[in-house]
Amino acid sequence: MNEQDLIKSTISNLTEQLQQVKSWLEERKMQVGDSLDSWKKFMQLYEHIRNWSNEKTAFLAEPLKLATLVEARQKVNDYTLAVKSCKHINKNLGEMAKELEIIAATSSNTSDLQDKFDEVEELKTEVEGNLIERVRKGV
């Protein structure tokens, strides 16, 4: 093999290696983009669950003033709807867990996000328990 063929062969090998590196970089770029999208969705769900929790906590703190049967029925209906909203929040928590898994696949440290997840899960559990208890007691 002469020097010219050796140079061509080296250039060809380097070109292939650069293409492989480029491919790896593109793949990693897509993973990071997916992770950023998941982070955004995670934070949106986090805020949604916190807002729900604050709203239901305020609802539970409202004094029960039931002067008429119509008011009592309305309050029972309000509590029933509040309890049913827990199902939607449980789905949101499931989505948050999936997004956290996606983020963890590309990030070395997700402890802050895990703390946020644990926080809203605890808030949801507390609010849901209070709502269910209030409904069982007949509001």
Order of alpha helices (4+ residues) and beta strands (2+ residues): alpha-alpha-alpha
